[in-house]
Amino acid sequence: VATAFQPDILILDEILAVGDIGFQQKCLERIARFRKEGVTILLVTHDLDTLARHCQRAAWFDRGRIVSIGPPSEIVAPYRNAVLAPAPQASPVSS
């Protein structure tokens, strides 16, 4: 995570999807420091556990449209349910 500057807003796109556990831990520590310093952090991730632990607000997008915005505790469960729901069955074609 950026260490050589002090941003007002920091955008991190799937940063925790790369690297080993040591790298990920360093990133989380630096993110925590940025938060304490008042930096706004936009974390783009599919890691729902990290989102729930480290974010104050979450936004769920589907095909470029906002589905819901709110506390992670109100976003994560409905998102999981929607993603894990069985796909609709196609109707049989009658001849």
C-alpha positions in Angstrom: 0.0 0.0 0.0 1.2 3.5 -0.8 3.8 4.6 1.8 5.6 7.4 0.1 2.9 10.0 0.2 -0.1 11.2 2.3 -3.3 11.0 0.1 -6.6 12.6 1.0 -8.4 9.7 -0.8 -6.8 6.3 -1.4 -8.3 3.8 -3.9 -7.3 0.2 -3.5 -8.6 -2.3 -6.0 -8.3 -5.9 -4.9 -5.0 -5.1 -3.1 -5.4 -8.1 -0.7 -6.0 -10.6 -3.6 -2.2 -10.6 -4.3 0.9 -11.4 -2.3 1.5 -13.7 0.6 0.0 -13.4 4.1 2.9 -11.2 5.2 2.2 -8.7 2.4 -1.5 -8.7 3.2 -0.8 -8.1 6.9 1.5 -5.1 6.0 -1.3 -3.7 3.8 -3.9 -4.0 6.6 -1.6 -2.3 9.0 -1.0 0.5 6.6 -4.7 0.8 5.9 -5.3 1.1 9.6 -2.8 3.9 9.9 -4.3 5.8 7.0 -7.7 5.5 8.7 -6.4 6.8 12.0 -4.9 9.8 10.0 -8.4 10.5 8.5 -7.7 9.4 5.0 -10.7 8.3 3.0 -10.2 4.8 1.7 -12.1 3.2 -1.2 -11.5 -0.5 -1.0 -12.7 -2.5 -4.1 -12.9 -6.1 -3.1 -14.8 -9.4 -3.3 -13.4 -10.4 0.1 -16.5 -10.0 2.3 -14.7 -10.9 5.5 -12.2 -8.1 5.0 -14.9 -5.7 4.0 -16.9 -6.5 7.2 -13.9 -6.2 9.4 -12.3 -3.0 8.0 -15.0 -0.9 6.4 -17.6 1.5 7.9 -19.8 1.5 4.8 -20.3 -0.8 1.8 -21.8 -0.4 -1.6 -23.1 -3.4 -3.6 -23.0 -2.9 -7.4 -24.6 -5.2 -9.9 -23.9 -4.6 -13.6 -22.9 -1.1 -12.9 -25.9 -0.2 -10.8 -26.1 0.4 -7.1 -28.1 -2.3 -5.4 -27.5 -1.1 -1.8 -25.3 1.1 0.3 -25.0 0.9 4.1 -23.1 -0.6 7.0 -21.3 -3.8 5.9 -23.5 -5.8 8.3 -26.5 -4.8 6.2 -24.9 -5.4 2.8 -22.8 -8.6 3.2 -25.6 -11.1 4.0 -28.0 -10.1 1.3 -25.1 -10.0 -1.2 -24.0 -13.6 -0.2 -27.6 -14.8 -0.5 -28.0 -13.2 -4.0 -24.7 -14.6 -5.2 -25.3 -18.1 -3.8 -29.0 -18.3 -4.9 -29.6 -21.0 -7.5 -29.8 -19.7 -11.1 -33.4 -19.5 -12.4 -34.3 -22.6 -14.4 -35.1 -22.1 -18.1 -38.6 -22.8 -19.1 -39.0 -25.9 -21.3 -39.7 -25.0 -24.9 -42.9 -26.5 -26.1 -43.3 -27.5 -29.8 
